[in-house]
Amino acid sequence: MTSLTLTAGTGLKANAARPGRRTAWVPTLVLLLGALYCLIPVIWVFMAASKTRSELFSTFTLAPGSGLFDNIHDLSLYRDGIFWQWMGNSALYAGGGAILSTLVSAAGGYALGRFSFRGREFVFKLILAGVLVPGIVLAIPQYLLLSEMHLANTYGAMLLPSILSPYGVYLVRIYAAAAVPVELLEAARMDGAGEWRIFTRIAMPLLTPGLITVFLFQFVGIWNNFLLPYVMLADDTKFPVTLGLYTLLAQGSSQPALYTLVITGCLLAILPLIALFLVIQRFWSLDLLSGSIKS
């Protein structure tokens, strides 16, 4: 009797699981179509950057060409290699801004998530309001403010607006409330540890997965930013790669030969982002596995 019951129960479970298996391919198919939709332009850039000028304008296929290294060579020679200066500027703006923003977000999010003080909820609501404000609204006021400080058209004009990220502070605040136990902080205080030591030695390791996320979002956002440098900078030697490629594209209307340089520059500009995702993904997984409290 028991065996019949077990057999019947197993059969019911198997029958109940089959509809789920049959419909599981639907979201998978949707995700694959979405990935294909996002990857086709990237694949086209890879293929177009490898084509010579004649191949680019005579055919529109995803087949690779034979002029990739010649295109990179021509791009490197353009105006004594100003493209690589643009790439270096982007690395400075994105790397420096992302690091500073991550540190500020870590301190602000941890304080809002694990300290009780008067006005905390008001400050948090202001940060939420900052998340909802689009960057285009702040571009002109930021330019006017930095112009009054004589910082317009300088590297500081790009770094200073990137230091404070409302979304980064919000994300770390939420993550700190979930990943940093109050009991652990109280135990550290009872052992005589100061707040700075608690923050750097205990809270920061637990916040690492969230901080990596903030760094990644900030780096990609600053690297791809076009409006802020367009408003702030006038000297093309200080341009990031986004604004530099835009100037090349604008000149391409009168000099079609520059189109191949623009496409090759687009390819080289996305390679650092791909490499960053691949490198950080490994540390991301390790931190998610090791960033918990072991009993």
N, C-alpha and C positions, 0 to 999 in steps of 0.2 A: 504493500500500500504506500509506504514511504517513497519507494523508488518511482512508482507511478506519479506521485505528487511532484517529486523533483523533476521528472521528465516533462510533465505538463507545464510546470513553472518555467523550466528552461525553454520550452517551445514557445510559450507566450512571450518571454523576454526577447527571444530571437525574432519573432514576428513583429514585436513592437519596435525593434531596432532597425528592421529592414526599410520602413518608410523613410527614416532619418538618413540612412545610407543612400537611398535613391535620390533624395533631394539635396544631399550634401554637395553635389557637383554644381548646383546653381550659384551659391555664393563664390565658389572657386572659379567658375567661369566668369562671373562678373569682375572678380579681382584680376583675373588674367587679361580681360579686355581693357580694364583700366590701366594695368601696367603697360600693355601694348600701346595704348593711346598716349601714354606719357613717354614711352621709349622711342617711338617712331621719329619725333623731331631730333632726339639726341643721336639716334643712328644716322639720320640724314646729315647732321653736322659732321659726324665722323667720316662719312663717305664723301661729302662735298669738300671737306678740307683736304682730301687726298687727290682731288682732281686739278688738272691744269686749267688755265683760263679758258681755253677752247673747249675742253671737256665739260666744264661747268655750265657754259652757256649753250652748248649744242645738245646736251642730253639731260634728262631729269629722271635718273634712276638711282637705286640704292647700291649699285655696283661700285666698288672702289676704283679710284683712278691711279695715276702714276706720278703725281706731282707733289706728294705730301712734304717731302724733305726740301724740295725747291721752294714750296710756299713758306715753310718755316724759315728758310734761309732769307727769302725776300722780306718777310715780316721782321726778322731780326735786324736787317740792314735799313729798314725804313726809319728815316730821321735819326740815324746813329743809334738805333736800338731803343727808341723811346717806349716801345711796347713793353719791354722788360722792366723799365722804370715804372710803368703803370702797374705791372704785376707786383712789383715790390711795394708800391704804395698801397695796393689793395691788401697785401699781406700784413703791412703795418697797421692799417686802419682796422681790418677785421681781427687780426690776432691780438693787437693791443686793446682794442675796444671790447672784444669778447672776454679777455682775461679780467680787465678792470670791472666790467659789468657783472661777471660771475662772482667776483669777490664782494662787490657791493650787494648783490642779490643774496649772497650767502649770509652776510651780516644782517641785512634788513629782514630777510625772510625768517631767519632763526630768532631774531628778537621778537618779531610779531607772532611767531608760532609758539614760542616757549617762555615768554615773559608776560606778566599781567601788569599793565600800567594804565593810567588815566589817558583816554583818548586813543587807545589802541584800535578799537573798531572804527573810529572816525578816520584814522590814518589808513586803515585797510580799505575802507570804502573809497578814499581818494585814489588809492593805487588801482582799484578796480575801475574807477572812472578813467584813469590814465591808460588802462589797457584798451578801453573802448574808443579812445581818441585816435584817429588815423594820423600817420606821420605827416601827410601832406598839409594838415592844418597847422602843425607846429613848425614847418620849414621856414616860413617867412619870419615869424616872431623870433626863432632861434637865430636867423641871420641878422636881424636888427639888433638883438642883444649882443651877439658876438662882435658885430661891427662896432658897437659902442665901446667894447673892450679891446678894440684894435686887433682882433683875432681872426677876422674874415680873411680868406685866402691864405690860411696857414694850416699846418697839420693839426694844430689844436682845434680848429673849427670842425674837423672831422672826428676827433677823438672825444672831445668833451660831451657832445650830445649823445654819444653811445654808451657813456658810463652807467647811466641810470636806465634800467629797463623795468617798467612797471610789470610787464608779464613775467620777467625773471624773478622779481621779488614775490609776486603772487604765487608762482610755481614753487619756489623754495619754502614759502610759508606753509602751503598745503602739505608739501613733502615732509617738512620738519615736524608738523603736528602728528603725522602718521609714523614717521621712522625714528624719531628721537624720544624715547620714553622719559617721562618726568621722573620716574623712580631712579633711573640711571643718573640723571643730573643731581638729584637730591643725595644719592649715595656719594657722588664725587664731591659735593659740597661738604658733606659730613666728614669726608677724609681730608678736608683742608684745601682742596683744589680751588683756585681762583676762577673767576668767570672767563677770563681770556684763555686760560689753560683748558677749561672745560670745552670751550668753543673750538679751539684748535685741535685738541687731542681726542675728544670724544664726539662732538657734534659733527665736525667736518668729515671724518671718515664715514659716518652714517649717512651724511648728505651727499656723498660723492655721486651716486647715480643721478640724483636730481641736478647737481651742479654740472655734470657732463651734458645733460640735456639742455640746460641754460646756455652753456658755452657753445654747443652745436647750433642752437637756434640763433644766437647772437652772431656767431661767425658767419653763418650762411646769410642772415639778414643784412649784415654790414657789407659783406662781399658783393651781394647782388644789389645793394642800394644805388639808386641812380639820382633820385630827386635831391637828396642832401648835398652831394658833391656838385651837382648842377647849379644849386643855389649858392653854395659857399665858395667855390673855387673859380678863379679866373686864369690862373697860371696852369698851362697844360702839363707842365712837368710835375705837378702835384696831383694830377688826375688819377683816380682809380681806373681799373681796366674797363669797368662798365662805361664810364664817361668817355674814356679814350677811344673805345670801339665805336661809340656813338658819333664822335667827331670824324672818324674814318668813314663811317657809313654815310654821313652827311656829305662828305667830299666825293663819295662814290658816284653821286648823281652826275657830276661833271668829269670824273675820272673812273670809268667802269673797271679799270685794272685793280682798283683798291678793294673790290668786292671779295676777291679771293683772299686778300689779307684779313678782311673782317671775319670771314668764315673760319679761317685758320686761327685767328685770335680767339674766336668764340670756343673753338675746340680746346685750345690751351688754357682758357679761362675756367672751364668746367673740370679740368683734370684735378686741380687741388681739392675741389669739393668732393669729388669721387674718392680720392685718396683719404680725405679726412673722414668720410663716412665709413670706409673700410677699416681704418685704424681704430676709430672710436668705438665702432660696433663691438670689437673684441673686448675692449676694456669695459664697455657698457655691460656686456653679458657677465663678465667676471665680477663687476661691482654689484650687480643685481643678485648674484649668488652669494657673495661674501659680505654684503653690506647689511647683514642682519645680526642680531644679538644671539650669541650662542649660550645656551644654558648649561 
